Amino acid sequence: MALELIEDALGDARNGRFLATASDLAYLPQDRGAEEYAAKLGLKARLISVDNTQAFLATNDDHIVLAFRGTESPSALEGLKDWLLTDAVNLLMVPEGRLGTDLAAAGVGARFHQGFVGALAEVWPEVSQAVAAEMKQSERPLWVTGHSLGGALALFAGWMFHRQFVNVHQIATYGAPMIGNKPACDAFDKEFKGKISRYVNLTDPVPKLPTMSLIANSYGHVAREYKMGAADKADLFQGFLGKAADGILNATLIDDLWKAVLGLVNAHLMPSYHELLKKL
């Protein structure tokens, strides 16, 4: 099945499969990535890497695709533990720093995950300049995508492009965690109405994170969600609710919950998403 992008079709499975492949290839090093983007997607690609944040900018005469690298392997996913569990509520922040002014435009009450904002801030100057240079050569639809952490970064990048008056054609995420509270997500939904496709494997635990409280989690998701696969009969988080005092996880329960998350890691990886997308 040939992979292609369909410009005017939100949620089209062909777009979903194309951008899932772009997100998957974002895990490759520069040389191999460039070869695979050309062979599988017909795109000329280069890696943009600053500190711990990476993205591939991939282009042809018709499209610009920006694919953020996430955390795919179990060992790399372990590095998200503090972001997604231990420090999650403390890191829900009022916009500040390098990206603060633009994120503050989300409105009063909007709060964002500090770790994700900081990760994008590392690479944003290079990414924005690279996309601007491509647009100067020839204006084309800009597609922004990513898996896992890369999906969260794709959403924040989309917002930043919007604030710079760069038209974002569509954003697609795969297994992405939550990025902020409800006012923040509402602002994203308003600005990108009809442009976001959030693909979720129902057995993937990562889209249910971050959370420290199993009862009153302040984080939320942007629309539109495309649910794939079959949900587990037993809710992973509900299983820990009875053990938590007032719904708040202590250190031991956090460790136990994270072990359970890692036990479902295959549902989070890109091969699982590729298989489910074939059925759409």
C-alpha positions as CSV (number, residue, x, y, z in Angstrom):
1,M,0.0,0.0,0.0
2,A,1.6,3.3,-1.1
3,L,1.9,5.9,1.5
4,E,0.5,9.4,0.7
5,L,-0.8,12.6,2.3
6,I,-4.3,13.8,1.4
7,E,-4.4,17.5,2.1
8,D,-8.1,18.1,2.8
9,A,-9.0,15.0,4.8
10,L,-8.8,15.3,8.6
11,G,-8.4,11.9,10.1
12,D,-8.0,10.1,6.8
13,A,-6.4,6.8,7.5
14,R,-3.9,7.4,4.7
15,N,-2.7,10.5,6.5
16,G,-2.6,8.6,9.7
17,R,-0.4,5.9,8.2
18,F,1.9,8.3,6.5
19,L,2.5,10.4,9.6
20,A,2.9,7.4,11.8
21,T,5.7,6.2,9.5
22,A,7.3,9.7,9.7
23,S,7.0,9.6,13.5
24,D,8.6,6.1,13.5
25,L,11.5,7.1,11.3
26,A,12.2,10.1,13.6
27,Y,13.9,7.6,15.9
28,L,16.6,6.9,13.4
29,P,20.1,8.6,13.2
30,Q,20.6,11.2,10.5
31,D,22.1,9.0,7.7
32,R,19.8,6.1,7.9
33,G,16.8,8.4,8.6
34,A,17.5,10.4,5.4
35,E,17.6,7.1,3.4
36,E,14.4,5.8,4.9
37,Y,12.4,9.0,4.6
38,A,13.4,9.1,0.9
39,A,12.6,5.4,0.3
40,K,9.4,5.1,2.2
41,L,7.9,8.5,2.0
42,G,9.5,10.3,-0.9
43,L,10.8,13.0,1.4
44,K,14.2,14.7,1.7
45,A,15.0,14.7,5.4
46,R,17.5,16.1,7.8
47,L,17.8,15.7,11.6
48,I,17.6,18.8,13.9
49,S,19.1,17.9,17.2
50,V,19.7,20.2,20.2
51,D,20.6,18.8,23.6
52,N,18.0,16.1,24.3
53,T,15.4,17.1,21.8
54,Q,15.3,15.9,18.1
55,A,13.1,16.3,15.1
56,F,13.3,15.4,11.4
57,L,12.3,18.0,8.9
58,A,11.3,16.2,5.8
59,T,10.1,17.8,2.6
60,N,9.2,17.4,-1.1
61,D,7.7,19.8,-3.6
62,D,4.2,19.4,-2.1
63,H,4.6,19.0,1.6
64,I,6.7,19.9,4.7
65,V,6.6,17.3,7.5
66,L,8.1,17.9,10.9
67,A,8.4,14.7,13.0
68,F,9.5,14.9,16.6
69,R,11.4,12.0,18.2
70,G,9.8,10.5,21.3
71,T,10.7,7.8,23.8
72,E,10.1,4.5,22.2
73,S,12.1,1.7,23.9
74,P,11.4,0.5,27.5
75,S,14.7,1.8,28.7
76,A,14.1,5.3,27.2
77,L,10.5,5.2,28.5
78,E,11.9,4.8,32.0
79,G,13.3,8.3,31.7
80,L,9.8,9.7,31.6
81,K,8.9,8.3,35.0
82,D,9.5,11.5,36.9
83,W,7.8,13.6,34.2
84,L,4.7,11.4,34.0
85,L,4.2,10.4,37.6
86,T,6.4,11.7,40.3
87,D,6.6,15.4,39.5
88,A,3.5,15.7,37.2
89,V,1.3,18.0,39.4
90,N,4.2,20.1,40.5
91,L,5.2,20.7,36.9
92,L,1.9,22.0,35.7
93,M,2.9,25.6,35.3
94,V,2.0,29.0,34.2
95,P,3.8,29.7,30.9
96,E,7.2,31.3,31.5
97,G,10.7,31.3,30.0
98,R,11.6,31.3,26.3
99,L,8.2,30.2,25.1
100,G,6.2,31.8,27.9
101,T,4.8,34.8,26.0
102,D,3.4,32.7,23.2
103,L,1.9,30.0,25.5
104,A,0.4,32.7,27.7
105,A,-1.8,33.5,24.8
106,A,-3.8,30.3,25.6
107,G,-5.5,32.5,28.2
108,V,-6.1,32.9,31.9
109,G,-5.9,29.7,33.8
110,A,-4.0,27.7,31.1
111,R,-1.3,25.6,32.6
112,F,1.3,23.4,30.8
113,H,3.6,20.6,31.6
114,Q,6.9,22.3,32.3
115,G,9.1,19.4,31.2
116,F,7.5,19.3,27.7
117,V,7.7,23.0,27.3
118,G,11.4,22.9,28.3
119,A,12.1,20.1,25.8
120,L,10.7,22.1,22.9
121,A,12.5,25.3,24.1
122,E,15.8,23.5,23.5
123,V,15.2,22.9,19.8
124,W,12.6,25.6,18.9
125,P,14.9,28.3,17.4
126,E,16.5,25.8,15.0
127,V,13.1,24.2,14.1
128,S,11.4,27.5,13.5
129,Q,14.2,28.8,11.4
130,A,14.4,25.6,9.3
131,V,10.6,25.6,8.6
132,A,10.7,29.4,7.8
133,A,13.4,28.8,5.3
134,E,11.4,26.0,3.6
135,M,8.3,28.2,3.5
136,K,10.3,31.0,2.0
137,Q,11.4,28.7,-0.8
138,S,7.9,27.5,-1.4
139,E,4.8,27.6,0.7
140,R,3.4,24.1,1.3
141,P,1.2,22.4,3.8
142,L,3.0,21.9,7.1
143,W,2.3,18.6,8.9
144,V,3.5,18.2,12.5
145,T,3.7,14.8,14.1
146,G,5.3,12.7,16.8
147,H,5.0,9.5,18.9
148,S,5.0,9.4,22.7
149,L,6.9,12.5,24.0
150,G,7.2,13.5,20.3
151,G,3.5,13.8,20.1
152,A,3.4,16.3,23.0
153,L,6.2,18.3,21.4
154,A,4.3,18.3,18.1
155,L,1.3,19.9,19.8
156,F,3.5,22.6,21.4
157,A,5.3,23.2,18.2
158,G,2.0,23.6,16.4
159,W,1.0,26.3,18.9
160,M,4.3,28.1,18.4
161,F,4.0,28.1,14.6
162,H,0.5,29.4,14.9
163,R,1.7,32.3,17.1
164,Q,4.3,33.1,14.4
165,F,1.6,33.2,11.7
166,V,2.8,30.0,10.1
167,N,-0.2,28.0,9.0
168,V,-0.2,24.4,10.4
169,H,-2.1,22.2,8.1
170,Q,-2.6,19.2,10.4
171,I,-1.1,17.7,13.6
172,A,-1.1,14.0,14.3
173,T,0.1,12.3,17.5
174,Y,0.5,8.7,18.5
175,G,0.4,7.5,22.1
176,A,1.0,11.0,23.3
177,P,0.8,11.9,27.0
178,M,-1.3,14.8,28.3
179,I,0.2,18.3,27.9
180,G,-1.7,20.6,30.2
181,N,-4.9,21.4,32.0
182,K,-8.4,21.8,30.6
183,P,-8.1,25.6,29.8
184,A,-4.9,24.9,27.9
185,C,-6.4,22.0,26.0
186,D,-9.5,24.1,25.2
187,A,-7.3,26.8,23.7
188,F,-5.6,24.3,21.5
189,D,-8.9,22.8,20.4
190,K,-10.2,26.3,19.5
191,E,-7.1,27.4,17.5
192,F,-6.7,24.0,15.7
193,K,-10.3,23.0,15.2
194,G,-10.4,20.3,12.6
195,K,-6.6,20.0,12.4
196,I,-5.6,17.6,15.2
197,S,-5.7,13.8,15.0
198,R,-4.7,12.1,18.3
199,Y,-4.3,8.4,17.7
200,V,-4.6,6.2,20.9
201,N,-4.2,2.5,21.3
202,L,-6.7,1.7,24.0
203,T,-4.3,-0.6,25.8
204,D,-1.5,2.0,25.8
205,P,-1.1,3.4,29.3
206,V,1.0,6.5,28.3
207,P,-2.0,8.6,27.0
208,K,-3.5,8.3,30.5
209,L,-0.4,10.1,32.0
210,P,0.8,12.3,33.8
211,T,-1.0,11.7,37.0
212,M,-0.1,11.8,40.7
213,S,-3.7,11.8,41.9
214,L,-5.9,8.9,40.6
215,I,-9.0,11.0,41.6
216,A,-8.4,14.6,40.7
217,N,-5.9,14.7,37.8
218,S,-5.6,18.3,36.5
219,Y,-4.3,17.2,33.2
220,G,-6.4,16.7,30.1
221,H,-6.2,15.9,26.4
222,V,-6.8,17.9,23.2
223,A,-9.4,16.6,20.7
224,R,-9.8,14.8,18.4
225,E,-9.2,11.3,19.7
226,Y,-9.1,8.3,17.4
227,K,-9.5,5.2,19.5
228,M,-7.9,2.0,18.2
229,G,-7.9,-1.6,19.5
230,A,-9.8,-3.0,22.4
231,A,-9.6,-1.5,25.9
232,D,-8.4,-3.6,28.8
233,K,-11.2,-5.0,30.9
234,A,-9.4,-4.0,34.1
235,D,-8.5,-0.3,34.3
236,L,-4.8,-0.1,35.2
237,F,-5.3,3.1,37.3
238,Q,-8.4,1.9,39.1
239,G,-6.5,-1.1,40.3
240,F,-4.3,1.2,42.4
241,L,-7.1,3.5,43.6
242,G,-8.0,1.4,46.6
243,K,-4.4,1.3,47.7
244,A,-3.9,5.1,47.6
245,A,-4.7,7.4,50.5
246,D,-7.3,9.9,49.2
247,G,-6.3,8.9,45.7
248,I,-2.8,10.2,46.1
249,L,0.1,7.9,45.1
250,N,2.9,7.4,47.6
251,A,6.4,6.5,46.5
252,T,5.9,2.8,46.7
253,L,2.7,2.9,44.7
254,I,4.3,5.1,42.1
255,D,7.0,2.4,41.6
256,D,4.4,-0.3,41.4
257,L,2.3,1.6,39.0
258,W,5.3,2.3,36.8
259,K,6.1,-1.4,36.7
260,A,2.6,-2.0,35.5
261,V,3.0,0.7,32.8
262,L,6.2,-0.9,31.6
263,G,4.4,-4.2,31.5
264,L,2.2,-2.8,28.8
265,V,5.0,-1.1,27.0
266,N,4.4,-3.1,23.7
267,A,1.0,-1.4,23.4
268,H,2.8,2.0,23.4
269,L,5.4,1.2,20.8
270,M,5.1,2.2,17.1
271,P,4.7,-1.4,15.7
272,S,1.4,-1.7,17.7
273,Y,0.2,1.6,16.2
274,H,1.2,0.6,12.7
275,E,-0.8,-2.7,13.0
276,L,-3.9,-0.9,14.3
277,L,-3.7,1.8,11.6
278,K,-3.8,-0.9,8.9
279,K,-7.3,-1.6,10.1
280,L,-8.7,1.9,9.8
